[in-house]
Amino acid sequence: MIVAIDGPAGAGKSTVARGVARALGFTYLDSGAMYRCVALAVLERGGEPADVARAIEVEVGERVLLDGRDVTEAIRTPEVSEAASRVAADPGVREALVEKQRELLASGDWVAEGRDIGTVVAPGAELKVFLSASGEERARRRAAELGADPDTVLAEQALRDERDRTREHSPLEPAPGAVELDTTGLSVDEVVERIAGLVRERAS
């Protein structure tokens, strides 16, 4: 079974998806980490992003490995976040990573999160959820996570949201049939429980 969780930056996708996977005993796929790995590799080595995306080996789980090196913390810096948003707009990068993601999701039970899991990567997912939250709430969460200034995060987030929504290939939008869930004011545990409950309903 595949649970697809999509939504904008700072909506709580990673934390929630990890919690849902843990609650259900599913495997967690952080697709954003894969784009961040491409961005980090491009920043470090140069080269065309699409070529880099095809060449690198990425392992995602509790830790993220890029060609065997643990980059879990390195891919979360503001510089890599900004670069990841740019490389994600490259059709060649998306094509290479969507292929890798589909290979992973072909067997087993998964909770996969990103910006286009339900629309592009796994349109046949048994449950699709689109998480959102107010812009201020998302910026506050992200700033707390990074130890950054909330106003700066809010400004960068607005740019990224606009880029994600208006890109030509797989723009950020709820998948057909997705359950839309606004997480503003909800705790992580409350969101996890709601999604886990939906999964149990679908499975019964």
C-alpha positions as CSV (number, residue, x, y, z in Angstrom):
1,M,0.0,0.0,0.0
2,I,1.2,3.5,-0.8
3,V,0.2,6.6,1.3
4,A,1.1,9.8,-0.7
5,I,1.6,12.9,1.4
6,D,2.1,16.2,-0.6
7,G,2.1,19.8,0.3
8,P,4.1,23.1,0.4
9,A,7.4,23.7,2.3
10,G,6.9,23.8,6.1
11,A,3.5,22.0,6.1
12,G,5.0,19.3,8.3
13,K,5.2,16.6,5.6
14,S,8.5,15.0,6.7
15,T,7.6,14.9,10.4
16,V,4.1,13.7,9.8
17,A,5.1,11.1,7.2
18,R,7.8,9.7,9.4
19,G,5.2,9.4,12.3
20,V,2.6,7.8,10.1
21,A,5.2,5.3,8.8
22,R,6.2,4.5,12.3
23,A,2.6,4.1,13.5
24,L,1.7,1.7,10.7
25,G,5.0,-0.1,10.3
26,F,5.4,1.2,6.7
27,T,8.7,2.4,5.1
28,Y,9.2,6.1,4.8
29,L,10.2,7.8,1.6
30,D,11.4,11.4,1.8
31,S,11.4,12.5,-1.9
32,G,12.5,16.0,-1.0
33,A,15.7,14.6,0.4
34,M,16.5,13.1,-3.0
35,Y,16.2,16.6,-4.6
36,R,18.3,18.0,-1.8
37,C,21.0,15.4,-2.6
38,V,21.1,16.5,-6.2
39,A,21.4,20.1,-5.1
40,L,24.2,19.3,-2.7
41,A,26.1,17.3,-5.3
42,V,25.7,20.1,-7.9
43,L,26.9,22.7,-5.4
44,E,29.9,20.5,-4.5
45,R,30.9,19.1,-7.9
46,G,29.2,21.2,-10.5
47,G,27.8,19.7,-13.7
48,E,24.3,19.6,-15.3
49,P,21.7,18.9,-12.6
50,A,19.9,16.2,-14.8
51,D,23.2,14.4,-15.4
52,V,24.0,14.5,-11.6
53,A,20.6,13.2,-10.8
54,R,21.0,10.2,-13.0
55,A,24.6,9.5,-11.7
56,I,24.2,9.7,-8.0
57,E,23.2,6.9,-5.6
58,V,20.8,8.1,-2.9
59,E,19.6,6.0,0.0
60,V,16.7,7.5,2.1
61,G,15.6,6.2,5.5
62,E,16.3,7.4,9.0
63,R,19.6,8.8,7.6
64,V,20.2,10.1,4.1
65,L,23.2,8.7,2.2
66,L,24.6,10.3,-1.0
67,D,27.0,7.9,-2.7
68,G,27.5,6.2,0.6
69,R,28.2,9.4,2.6
70,D,25.8,10.5,5.4
71,V,24.4,13.9,4.4
72,T,21.4,14.0,6.6
73,E,22.4,17.4,8.2
74,A,24.3,18.8,5.2
75,I,21.2,18.7,2.9
76,R,19.1,20.8,5.4
77,T,21.1,24.1,5.2
78,P,19.4,27.2,3.7
79,E,21.8,27.2,0.8
80,V,20.9,23.6,-0.2
81,S,17.2,24.3,0.3
82,E,17.3,27.2,-2.1
83,A,19.3,25.1,-4.6
84,A,17.0,22.2,-4.3
85,S,14.0,24.3,-5.2
86,R,15.9,25.4,-8.4
87,V,17.0,21.9,-9.5
88,A,13.5,20.5,-8.8
89,A,12.2,22.8,-11.6
90,D,14.5,21.0,-14.1
91,P,12.5,18.5,-16.1
92,G,15.5,16.2,-16.5
93,V,16.1,16.1,-12.7
94,R,12.4,15.3,-12.1
95,E,12.4,12.5,-14.7
96,A,15.5,10.9,-13.2
97,L,14.2,11.0,-9.6
98,V,10.6,10.0,-10.4
99,E,12.0,6.9,-12.0
100,K,14.1,6.1,-8.9
101,Q,11.1,6.8,-6.6
102,R,8.8,4.5,-8.7
103,E,11.4,1.7,-8.5
104,L,11.4,2.0,-4.7
105,L,7.6,2.2,-4.3
106,A,7.0,-0.8,-6.6
107,S,6.9,-3.3,-3.7
108,G,6.1,-3.1,0.0
109,D,4.1,-0.6,2.1
110,W,5.2,3.0,1.9
111,V,4.5,6.5,3.2
112,A,5.9,8.8,0.6
113,E,6.0,12.5,0.9
114,G,6.9,15.4,-1.4
115,R,5.4,17.9,-3.8
116,D,4.1,15.6,-6.6
117,I,3.8,12.0,-5.1
118,G,0.0,11.8,-5.6
119,T,-0.1,13.6,-8.9
120,V,3.0,12.2,-10.7
121,V,5.1,9.6,-8.8
122,A,2.3,7.4,-7.5
123,P,-1.1,8.5,-8.9
124,G,-2.4,5.1,-8.0
125,A,-1.7,5.5,-4.3
126,E,-4.4,4.1,-2.1
127,L,-4.5,7.2,0.0
128,K,-3.5,10.7,-1.0
129,V,-3.2,13.5,1.5
130,F,-2.4,17.2,0.8
131,L,-1.1,18.9,3.9
132,S,-1.3,22.7,4.2
133,A,-1.0,25.3,6.9
134,S,-1.0,29.1,7.0
135,G,2.1,30.8,5.6
136,E,3.0,32.3,8.9
137,E,2.6,28.9,10.7
138,R,4.8,27.2,8.1
139,A,7.5,29.8,8.4
140,R,7.4,29.7,12.2
141,R,7.9,25.9,12.2
142,R,10.7,26.0,9.6
143,A,12.5,28.9,11.4
144,A,12.3,27.0,14.7
145,E,13.7,23.9,13.0
146,L,16.6,25.8,11.4
147,G,17.2,28.4,14.1
148,A,16.6,31.1,11.6
149,D,14.7,34.4,11.5
150,P,10.9,33.8,10.8
151,D,10.6,36.9,8.6
152,T,13.5,35.8,6.4
153,V,12.1,32.2,6.2
154,L,8.6,33.6,5.3
155,A,10.1,35.6,2.4
156,E,12.1,32.7,1.1
157,Q,9.1,30.4,1.5
158,A,6.9,32.7,-0.6
159,L,9.4,32.6,-3.4
160,R,9.6,28.8,-3.2
161,D,5.9,28.3,-3.1
162,E,5.4,30.5,-6.2
163,R,8.1,28.6,-8.0
164,D,6.6,25.2,-7.0
165,R,3.1,26.3,-8.0
166,T,3.9,27.8,-11.4
167,R,6.6,25.4,-12.7
168,E,5.7,23.8,-16.0
169,H,6.4,20.2,-14.9
170,S,4.4,18.8,-12.0
171,P,3.4,22.0,-10.3
172,L,2.4,21.8,-6.6
173,E,-1.3,21.1,-6.4
174,P,-3.6,18.6,-4.6
175,A,-3.9,15.3,-6.5
176,P,-7.4,14.3,-7.7
177,G,-9.2,12.5,-4.8
178,A,-6.7,13.8,-2.2
179,V,-7.8,14.4,1.3
180,E,-6.9,18.0,2.1
181,L,-5.7,18.6,5.7
182,D,-4.9,22.0,7.2
183,T,-2.4,21.4,10.0
184,T,-2.6,25.0,11.4
185,G,-3.0,24.7,15.2
186,L,-2.8,20.9,15.2
187,S,-0.1,18.9,16.9
188,V,2.0,16.4,15.0
189,D,0.4,13.6,16.9
190,E,-3.1,14.8,16.0
191,V,-2.2,14.9,12.3
192,V,-0.5,11.5,12.4
193,E,-3.5,9.9,14.1
194,R,-5.9,11.4,11.5
195,I,-3.9,10.0,8.6
196,A,-3.2,6.6,10.3
197,G,-7.0,6.4,10.9
198,L,-7.7,7.1,7.2
199,V,-5.2,4.3,6.2
200,R,-6.9,1.8,8.6
201,E,-10.3,2.7,7.1
202,R,-9.1,2.2,3.5
203,A,-7.4,-1.1,4.5
204,S,-10.4,-2.6,6.3
